[in-house]
Amino acid sequence: MEATVIDLQRVGGEAELLAYDVGGIVEKAYFITTAPVRGFERIVKGKNPVFAVNAVMRICGICHAAHGIASAEAIEDAMGVSPPANGRYLRETIGLLNKIQSHLMHLVMIIPDLVQEPERMKYIVATLNILNKINDVLSKLGGSPTHPPYLVIGGVSRVPDEKLWRSFSKN
């Protein structure tokens, strides 16, 4: 088996895809991430907790909601605060939407490595259309498609009204 290393630096952090192929067919593949510790905790140590949630979201434009949620949950744990169920569910929904958003953005970046012309652009456009829909929902539930301001200590700062939920069922 011959090993091929594909550098994936453009995919949110330090990573490589190591693929072993036999006669042009990939037999085994490994995704290796070597991202260092970022030290968010040290950056926000001694700062206002509200600032901490907002600051860590801005460290990364890809996994912003995950960092904001982790920060809010850490502060809640330290303070003994338990958000109401609807706040936890909405926050989790925002986090899951961010994961989908992140995967779609990464897919757009690696499509050129996976798909040859003339099909390549068709897949990129289709992926971007789905990403736009996810961004729209994230804006409605989180307040913005990136660094959603509705993520706060205690859950979320705004609960969508019933009209918004009905608009989702129509799409």
N, C-alpha and C positions, 0 to 999 in steps of 0.2 A: 504494500500500500504506500502511496505517495501522499505526503502531507502538504496541504495548502493552507497558508495563514492569510486570513482576510482581516485587515485592520479596520476596526469599526469606531475609530475615535470620534467620528461625527455623530455617533448615536449616544448622546448623553452620558459622557464619562469615558473612562479608559476601558476598552474591551476589545477582544479579538474573537473571531470565529475560526476555529481550527477544524478543517475538514479533511478527512482521509478518503481518497478516491481510488478506485480500481477501474482502469479503462474509461475514465470520465464519469463514472457513477459513484456518488458519495456513499460510502459504506458506513462511516461513523462521523459524527460531528460533535464538537464541544464548544460551548459558549463560555468564554473565560473573562470575568470582570476583575479588574485590578484597581478599582476606585479606592482612593485613600480615605481615611477618616476625615470628615470635613470640620468637625469641632463646633457645630452650631451652638452647643451648650455653653461653650466658653465665650462665644460672641455675645450672647444675651445674658450672661451671668450678671446679676445685680441691676438689670434693666427692668422697666415697667413691664408687667406681664402682657398687657395689651400690645405694647411695642414688640415684644418677643414673638408673638404669633404673626404679626405683620412682617417683621424683619425676616424670619426664616422662610416665609413664603417667597420672598424676593431673592433669595439666594439661588433659586433654580426656576427657570421658566418652563421646565418640562414637568416636574413633579411638585409643583407649588402647593397644591391642595394637600398632598400627603405630608409635606413638612408642616403646614399650618395646623392640620389635624393632630399630628404627633405632638406638636408644641402645646396646643390647647389641652390635649389629654394629659400631658405631663404636668402642666400647671394645675389642672383639675385634681389629679391624683395627689399632688403635693398639698393642695388646699382642702382636700376631702369633699370636693364638689362633685355632684352627680347630675349631669344635665337631664332634662326631661326626655322621655322616650322620643317624642317627635323631633326634638333637637338632635338627638343621637342618630335617628334614622335619616334625617335630611343631611346631616354632616357625612354620614356614611355614603349616601347617594352621591353627594358632591365628590367625595373621594373616589368612588367607583367610576363616575363620569370622567374624572381626571385621569384615571388609569386607562380608560378607553381612548381618551384624547391623546395621551402619551404614546400608546401603542400605534395609533393611526399616524401620528407625526413621525415616529420611527419608521413605520412602513413606507411612508412617502420618501424618506431618505434612503432606504435600501432597495426600493423597487428597481432603480437603475442597475443594481448588482444582480437582481434576480430575473428581470424580464427584458427581453430584447425588443428592439424596434421591429415592426411598427406597433406592437401591442403595448409598449411601455407607457405611452402617454394616456391611453385609455384607462389603465389601472391607476395612474397617478390622479387623474381627474375624478374618477369614481371614489377614490379614497379621500380626496379633498372635499368632495360633496358630503360624504358621511361625516367628516371632521367638522364641517360647517354646521351640520345639524346638532352634533354633540356640543359644539361651542355655544349654539343658541340656547340649548337646554341648560347648560352650565351657567350662562349669563342670567337666565331667569331664576334658577334656584340658588346660585351663589353670588350673584351681583356682578359678575365679570367672568369671561372665559379663562382669564389667567389671574392669579392672586385674588381669589374670590373674597371680597370684603365681608360677606355675611358669615364667614367662619369666625367664631369667637369662643372665648372661654364660656362654658355653659351651654354650648350647642351652636345655634345659629342666631343671628340678630334679627332676621326677618323670616316669617313663615309665609310661604306663597298662599294667596287667596284661592278660593274654590274655582274661580274663573280660569286661573292659570292651569290648574289640574285638568279642567275640562278641555282646554286648548290642546293639551298633549294627546288626549284620546281621539281628537279629530285628525291628527297628523299620521 
